[in-house]
Amino acid sequence: MIHLHKVAYRPNNSLARGFTLIEVLVALTIVAVSLIAGMKASGALTLHAQRQTDGLLGQMCVENALHQIRLSRQMPGLGQSSRECQQGTQTYTLALGVQPTPNPNFVRVDALVRNTTEPVLRLTTIMGRN
């Protein structure tokens, strides 16, 4: 005589535990989106820090040029001039434009500092006779 035993199907047995493929894909998508957002944020911070550094170094270029003009104790000549400005390891181009004003004792000085690709700083001031 053959005896058959019935085996009951239990969905909660130890082999049925784990994550489904959909749950794993959702988790991976969330992680990927978080990583992309973090990379964009760090890229924006790096770009902002570089712009801030360029602005500071460009301002030093302009201030040095204006101090040099003031120390020469004579009015700068009218017209455009351009020169290179070395600040640390960076090289900038400084363009100075000197224009007359209605008062002959003053001139308008426009300064534009550029790095290799774009303008960094623009400054306009009035200089008088010393």
C-alpha positions in Angstrom: 0.0 0.0 0.0 1.3 3.4 -0.9 0.8 6.3 1.4 0.6 9.8 -0.1 1.3 12.8 2.1 -0.1 16.1 1.3 2.4 19.0 1.4 0.8 22.2 2.2 1.9 25.4 0.3 2.9 28.1 2.7 3.6 31.5 1.1 5.3 32.7 4.3 8.0 30.1 4.4 11.6 31.1 4.7 12.3 30.8 1.0 9.8 33.4 0.0 11.5 36.3 1.8 13.3 39.1 -0.1 12.7 42.0 -2.4 10.8 41.9 -5.7 12.5 43.2 -8.9 10.2 46.2 -8.9 11.3 47.2 -5.4 14.9 46.9 -6.3 14.5 49.0 -9.4 12.6 51.7 -7.5 15.4 51.8 -4.9 18.1 52.1 -7.6 16.1 54.9 -9.3 15.9 56.8 -6.1 19.7 56.4 -5.4 20.5 57.4 -9.0 18.4 60.6 -8.8 20.0 61.5 -5.5 23.5 61.0 -6.9 22.7 63.2 -9.9 21.3 65.9 -7.8 24.4 65.8 -5.6 26.7 66.0 -8.6 24.9 69.0 -10.0 25.0 70.8 -6.6 28.8 70.1 -6.2 29.4 71.3 -9.8 27.5 74.5 -9.2 29.5 75.1 -6.0 32.7 74.6 -7.8 31.7 77.0 -10.6 30.6 79.6 -8.1 33.9 79.3 -6.2 35.9 79.8 -9.5 33.8 82.9 -10.4 34.4 84.3 -6.9 38.1 83.7 -7.2 38.2 85.3 -10.7 36.3 88.3 -9.4 38.7 88.8 -6.5 41.8 88.5 -8.6 40.3 90.7 -11.3 39.6 93.4 -8.7 43.2 93.2 -7.6 44.3 93.8 -11.2 42.1 96.9 -11.5 43.1 98.3 -8.2 46.8 97.8 -9.0 46.4 99.6 -12.3 44.5 102.5 -10.7 47.0 102.8 -7.9 49.8 102.9 -10.5 48.0 105.7 -12.3 47.5 107.7 -9.0 51.1 107.2 -8.0 52.3 108.6 -11.3 50.8 111.9 -10.3 49.7 112.8 -13.8 46.4 112.4 -15.6 46.2 109.3 -17.7 46.1 109.8 -21.5 42.7 109.6 -23.2 42.0 106.5 -25.2 42.1 102.7 -24.9 44.9 100.6 -23.6 45.3 96.9 -22.8 47.8 94.9 -20.8 48.2 91.5 -19.2 47.8 91.1 -15.5 49.4 88.2 -13.6 47.7 87.2 -10.3 49.1 84.0 -8.8 48.9 81.4 -11.5 46.1 83.2 -13.4 46.7 85.6 -16.3 44.0 88.2 -17.1 43.7 90.8 -19.7 43.0 94.3 -18.4 41.5 96.8 -20.8 41.5 100.5 -19.7 39.4 103.2 -21.4 40.0 106.8 -20.4 37.4 109.4 -21.5 37.1 113.1 -20.8 34.4 114.5 -18.5 32.7 117.9 -18.6 35.1 119.0 -15.9 38.7 119.1 -17.3 40.1 118.3 -13.9 38.6 114.8 -14.0 38.6 111.8 -16.4 36.4 108.7 -16.5 38.3 105.4 -16.4 36.5 102.2 -17.5 38.3 99.0 -16.7 37.4 95.5 -18.0 39.1 92.4 -16.8 38.8 89.2 -18.9 40.1 85.7 -18.4 40.7 83.5 -21.4 37.0 83.0 -22.1 34.8 85.7 -20.6 34.6 89.0 -18.8 35.4 88.7 -15.1 35.0 92.3 -13.8 33.9 95.7 -15.1 34.6 98.8 -13.1 34.1 102.5 -13.8 35.6 105.3 -11.8 36.4 109.0 -11.9 40.0 110.2 -11.4 41.0 113.7 -10.7 44.2 115.7 -10.7 46.5 115.0 -7.7 
